[in-house]
């Protein structure tokens, strides 16, 4: 919420639709124009596991539930430990590339693993 008018620093401001209005100086502004520190917010692009832990290349993870492999009758069992993961930027949400014994190379979604 906007706390002060950016022009006169008055605390007596109110919201009118999508505009903020200062009755003292008649200044009107959008909430997106409010504070320079809001423009400096950096988006966190780190890849996190299901518990919120940050994953990095080379980590070991544990699969949390049985995952069916699309186009196959194989299943990655819950509790399977996967070592030496590689983080990728796939557009389909599969952001972990790894090798699983018995299955070979596979891509996983970080929301279904936890850091070991």
C-alpha positions in Angstrom: 0.0 0.0 0.0 1.1 3.5 -0.8 2.0 5.4 2.5 2.9 8.9 1.3 2.4 11.2 -1.7 5.5 11.1 -3.9 5.1 14.9 -4.5 4.4 16.5 -1.1 5.0 13.5 1.2 1.5 13.9 2.7 0.1 10.9 4.6 -3.5 11.8 3.8 -3.8 9.8 0.6 -6.5 7.5 -0.7 -7.1 5.1 -3.6 -9.7 5.9 -6.3 -10.0 2.9 -8.6 -6.5 2.2 -9.9 -5.2 5.7 -9.0 -3.8 7.1 -5.7 -4.9 10.6 -4.9 -3.4 13.3 -2.6 -6.1 15.7 -1.5 -3.5 18.3 -0.3 -1.6 18.8 -3.6 -4.1 17.1 -6.0 -1.4 14.8 -7.2 -2.6 11.5 -8.9 -0.4 8.5 -9.6 -0.6 4.8 -10.4 0.5 2.3 -7.8 3.2 1.0 -10.2 4.7 4.5 -10.1 4.8 4.7 -6.3 8.3 3.8 -5.1 11.7 3.4 -6.8 12.6 0.5 -4.5 9.6 -1.5 -5.9 11.2 -1.3 -9.4 14.4 -2.8 -8.0 12.9 -6.0 -6.9 14.8 -8.9 -8.4 12.9 -12.0 -9.3 14.2 -15.2 -7.8 15.0 -17.6 -10.6 16.6 -20.3 -8.5 15.2 -23.8 -8.8 13.8 -25.1 -5.5 12.7 -28.5 -4.4 9.2 -29.3 -2.9 10.4 -28.1 0.5 11.8 -24.8 -0.8 15.5 -25.7 -0.6 17.6 -24.3 -3.5 19.0 -26.9 -5.8 22.3 -26.7 -7.6 24.1 -28.8 -10.2 25.5 -31.9 -8.7 23.0 -32.2 -5.8 21.4 -35.5 -4.8 17.6 -35.6 -4.6 15.0 -38.1 -3.5 11.8 -38.6 -5.6 8.8 -38.0 -3.3 6.1 -40.1 -5.0 5.7 -42.6 -7.8 6.0 -40.9 -11.1 4.7 -42.5 -14.3 6.9 -42.0 -17.4 4.9 -40.6 -20.3 4.8 -43.0 -23.2 6.1 -45.9 -21.2 4.8 -48.4 -18.7 7.8 -47.7 -16.4 7.5 -45.9 -13.1 10.0 -43.9 -11.0 9.3 -45.2 -7.5 8.9 -42.8 -4.6 12.0 -42.8 -2.4 14.4 -43.3 -5.4 17.6 -41.4 -4.8 19.0 -39.6 -7.8 22.6 -38.4 -7.6 24.5 -35.7 -9.6 21.5 -33.8 -11.1 21.9 -31.2 -13.8 19.6 -28.1 -13.7 18.1 -27.3 -17.1 15.8 -24.6 -18.5 13.2 -26.7 -20.2 10.0 -24.8 -21.2 7.7 -27.7 -20.1 8.5 -27.4 -16.4 11.0 -30.3 -16.3 14.0 -28.5 -14.9 16.1 -31.4 -13.6 18.1 -33.7 -16.0 19.4 -36.9 -14.4 20.2 -40.6 -14.9 18.3 -43.2 -13.0 19.6 -46.8 -12.8 17.3 -49.1 -14.8 15.6 -46.2 -16.7 18.5 -44.1 -18.1 18.4 -40.4 -18.8 15.2 -38.7 -17.7 13.9 -35.2 -16.9 12.1 -34.5 -13.6 10.2 -31.6 -12.2 11.7 -30.1 -9.1 8.3 -30.0 -7.4 8.3 -33.8 -7.1 11.8 -34.1 -5.4 13.4 -33.1 -2.2 17.0 -32.5 -1.5 18.8 -35.5 0.0 
